[in-house]
Amino acid sequence: MALSQEFRVLLEREPKFIDIMCSLEATAKQPKGMINETKEVVAIARKFNDEVVRPYALELDRKRTEDPEFLPWEFVKKANEWGFYSMWIPKIFGGKGYCMPSMSYFIEEIGSACLSMANLIGVHYLGFATLTATWNMRLVNRLARKVVKGEKTGDPCLISLAITEPGAGTDVEESELVDRGKITGHAEKVKGGYVVNGRKVFISNGHLSAWHMLVVYGDLKRPSDTYVVLAVPTGAKGFSFGRQEHKMGQKGCPASELIFEDCFIPDELVAMDEGQSRGLFRSARETNMQIIDYVVSVTRAGVGAFGTGVARGAFEEALKFAGETEVDGKPLINHEWAQCMLAEMYKNVTIARLCYVETNYANGMYGIFKTLQMKPLYYYAKMLPKFYIDLVIAPMMNKNWMTKLMRKIGLDGQKDEEIHRTSGWASIAKVVGTDMGIRNCQLALELMGQAGLRQDKVVEKHLRDSKLLQIYEGTNQLNHLNIFKCLIARSCPRAVVFDE
Ligand SMILES: Cc1cc2nc3c(=O)[nH]c(=O)nc-3n(C[C@H](O)[C@H](O)[C@H](O)COP(=O)(O)OP(=O)(O)OC[C@H]3O[C@@H](n4cnc5c(N)ncnc54)[C@H](O)[C@@H]3O)c2cc1C
């Protein structure tokens, strides 16, 4: 039944119905196949938790506390064997092609047992999502197939994302601030490619990755116009690893320094530069902002899922403890105050999950997942036989017209209000999930008393790990500003965000 004009006007009034109810819009449009895929993914994650994550989580944390140079290859090889590094690479690029939203449920599961290990898998998709957001189909195809090959040969091929610099963290996460950052990452155009200089810090999985999606700038006086996104292989001349950070939590996952000294990167490894971004519907600056928003709309939902996971892990430990412990002559679980605390923790997990799920809907309707979740394309991709993909589809991906077509659909086709909606929701998911993560760790420790402080009860590690979530993928302060910018400011004519 079509809505009357009067009703349509009422729904457009702030807060816009579509902004607050992406799920309702999405339910009829999403392919049903995604439901079973998601269930399958969660079941696999639970099996992996039982067999690999829980038995090794505390040991890895201890090993890397004692020796931060020790690299967790054993775990990465296991995750590679289980097929997790190509699980969410679309089938047309040779991957397993599980639906994208199922990844956040997977990450919640792994995060409930160990955030370091969730990050050792999840961050690979931060690198892959950045490459995908440039819609450079030739490079996406090239790197995706290396990841798939790495799974077959048992030699993991991970991708990292390197944006943060020693003097610029928040600034380079938010395109409107990038011109104010103390940026040194410079890419100079030379014949046949770029020469890169600069340093990147706190790069998750840096030392473990075979490829690094590197964001640098063609002109340090106007970085927001001159993003250069490069795919840099480990071993490139002029590229080396520096120190690994000694951090308070998520110790199992390395945070690396990457050093570039006159490092030449050929044109074929340029995912996006000013020349390419200028040719699109928006200005180069706006396109760069759009690409960052595209990526963070997925990855912030992912960090929200990490937070949900750790909130759940803390809840589950507290629940187990309350069931096993006697206080005042009766089980702790039968004390009313303990029941209220456990109910609060359960509620926190649920709220956090709802936020990342709603963000998934937004990404599926308006963001980077959109093309993959269109019903005809979704089922077409599922049905394609492998030989057809390899013989017909893969060569097509290497054509320049394919990159142009996908940029037209993906970047030019996205409306400004759709960018704001997905980006705003992603910030909500990130802030809520990570705050709930910390909150539940604190509540669990309160309920468990001294037992919670013991390392074999895991909650102490969960608390250390969860603090980091509030910082990466944009600090929670920055994400609050983004919520204001994307979802509130447009109905306040006098509001200025990121004022100088
Ligand atoms: C464990 C870990 C893993 C990471 N992994 C990666 C990775 O894989 N790749 C990568 O590129 N980066 C990574 N990072 C870097 C991360 O994205 C940055 O730490 C984050 O963006 C914050 O930057 P900063 O630490 O430099 O803080 P700063 O930018 O120095 O901020 C300091 C404080 O000032 C506030 N602030 C700054 N600017 C503003 C503003 N304009 N308005 C209001 N408040 C402001 C911040 O909220 C914060 O409270 C990782 C970080 C950690 C801790």
The ligand as a Gaussian input file, in Angstrom:
#p B3LYP/6-31G(d) Opt

LIG

0 1
 C       45.591000      -1.544000      20.008000
 C       45.517000      -0.545000      18.918000
 C       45.473000      -0.998000      17.608000
 C       45.433000      -0.077000      16.547000
 N       45.421000      -0.538000      15.253000
 C       45.512000       0.342000      14.229000
 C       45.618000      -0.114000      12.877000
 O       45.559000      -1.312000      12.596000
 N       45.784000       0.798000      11.895000
 C       45.837000       2.139000      12.149000
 O       46.009000       2.904000      11.211000
 N       45.731000       2.608000      13.428000
 C       45.568000       1.752000      14.466000
 N       45.464000       2.203000      15.768000
 C       45.513000       3.640000      16.019000
 C       44.175000       4.199000      16.465000
 O       43.291000       4.280000      15.374000
 C       44.448000       5.563000      17.128000
 O       45.057000       5.281000      18.371000
 C       43.200000       6.365000      17.345000
 O       42.743000       6.871000      16.120000
 C       43.405000       7.550000      18.307000
 O       44.519000       8.290000      17.945000
 P       45.628000       8.712000      19.035000
 O       45.876000       7.508000      19.859000
 O       46.768000       9.310000      18.295000
 O       44.926000       9.782000      19.944000
 P       44.925000      11.366000      19.743000
 O       44.446000      11.679000      18.374000
 O       46.252000      11.899000      20.145000
 O       43.836000      11.815000      20.782000
 C       44.120000      12.089000      22.173000
 C       42.845000      12.535000      22.847000
 O       42.331000      13.739000      22.246000
 C       41.020000      13.550000      21.762000
 N       40.871000      14.293000      20.502000
 C       41.751000      14.330000      19.498000
 N       41.304000      15.135000      18.514000
 C       40.095000      15.598000      18.904000
 C       39.137000      16.509000      18.332000
 N       39.330000      17.116000      17.178000
 N       38.037000      16.774000      19.035000
 C       37.836000      16.215000      20.256000
 N       38.710000      15.374000      20.855000
 C       39.823000      15.065000      20.184000
 C       40.863000      12.059000      21.574000
 O       39.513000      11.655000      21.664000
 C       41.707000      11.518000      22.729000
 O       40.967000      11.536000      23.906000
 C       45.440000       1.309000      16.832000
 C       45.459000       1.747000      18.164000
 C       45.483000       0.840000      19.200000
 C       45.487000       1.356000      20.604000

